[in-house]
């Protein structure tokens, strides 16, 4: 049994559920669905001068999507849209879509690189957050 | 009579494949079945001895191709117990339903009603929603029971004198539930409605007696019935096919074309515009012959014995729930389940690492997922070539997911 995808770091991220839930009175909120698998992510943010002050996520999806939402929420505070884009580059590097070495916590997703059908599971929380940040204030 | 599964397995070369050191435990036939040598040889024979377009050429290859194509139509017809000229080859099951929704739907008018159910595949929902947008027909839905069957007790409430068509899954692609067709047909007759069955999950499990079912339309997919991709079947009563306008326009479907107007060919050509999927259709004819040669009493017992092993094995794993009939009554070999605390995709991914292929997600049945407030299910779908080794690997993998992912 080569259980290479679900390594301890990914499982631990998902199980921590850090940042899971809703914000009361978020500045912005966006939901993204993956029409292929039905996964759904909702991201709430409170902004302070264009930077993320608080973030929360609700995931109805797989372990990879949950883990990615946790990693994103733990890294996004203090970042603006371009800072979030940098985090996304890190995630894309982890899953092999971009060259280079990913940093923590996104390096946890390196085992996903060989599973192309699961790449979108990792990226869905980014899609939701980036949608939220594009919403008019 | 015992069923020689080892003999059947030898007819499917892909089942001998080793991937990353593991044998293939293929339990995803409900998505796409594997293909026996007889079908591969039929397609190879066409491609290497008879490849040409059909109907239009006078050369010998075209004659051969046309002969093989029309023989395939006769083979499919025999599988369904109907005349060959009532068989329309389409690009798939979805294409067949869209054909009916467009062409038969074109005979309907604003205010006419079509009855579906909550457990239909999207391909038996969306074409009717498109028709509703075009023509103003109304859609009604039969509910689903807690054990995943279409609730036919609701028929008297939802059927009206305006209901023109009832279109339902013969077997659910999620729950495996078998429709009580007689009850549907009797109810339809009481209001003068037609009945269409989506046979995508039923046709791969043996010949279908359409005369006994007494329905008006039947559709199924080739690739789920051991044939190549890209071909499907529509059968309809001849008077309906005669009355229906074309779906697609183009070559082969015409009587006479002038720049002013065009007349239509009679069915089935009217509905086969352009070059049809010749090789896949020939493969489908061979697949129907392959299925017809199996002893389906024994094959069905074999399949349902495996279903029983799946149901028994899953029930021994804490936190599993079955979405579908709990017994073998009125079901076919499709089993959907949930594992508490583990997303279906993670179950399926773990199973893949054991060499087990299953499907996970909403199975193109999002309204059914909404009905049960589910993200999705993990679906095991069984064919005659599956054996106890496949089920053992499945249950080992589910147990592993249960202990490592929650």
Contacts between the chains, C-beta under 8 A, distances in Angstrom:
chain1	res1	chain2	res2	distance
A	1	B	353	5.8
A	1	B	354	6.1
A	1	B	400	6.9
A	2	B	20	6.7
A	2	B	353	5.6
A	3	B	350	6.8
A	3	B	353	5.2
A	3	B	400	7.5
A	3	B	404	7.1
A	4	B	353	7.2
A	5	B	349	5.8
A	5	B	353	7.3
A	6	B	346	7.1
A	6	B	349	7.4
A	6	B	350	6.9
A	6	B	404	6.7
A	6	B	405	6.4
A	11	B	404	7.5
A	11	B	405	6.9
A	36	B	361	7.6
A	37	B	345	6.2
A	37	B	360	7.8
A	37	B	361	4.7
A	37	B	362	7.4
A	37	B	376	7.1
A	38	B	361	5.7
A	38	B	362	4.2
A	38	B	366	6.7
A	38	B	369	6.7
A	38	B	375	6.0
A	38	B	376	5.4
A	39	B	345	7.8
A	39	B	375	7.4
A	40	B	375	7.9
A	60	B	375	5.1
A	61	B	343	6.5
A	61	B	345	7.9
A	61	B	375	6.9
A	62	B	343	4.0
A	62	B	344	7.8
A	62	B	345	4.0
A	62	B	346	5.1
A	62	B	349	8.0
A	63	B	342	7.7
A	63	B	343	6.0
A	63	B	346	4.6
A	63	B	405	6.4
A	64	B	345	7.9
A	64	B	346	7.8
A	115	B	349	7.4
A	118	B	345	7.7
A	118	B	349	7.1
A	121	B	345	7.2
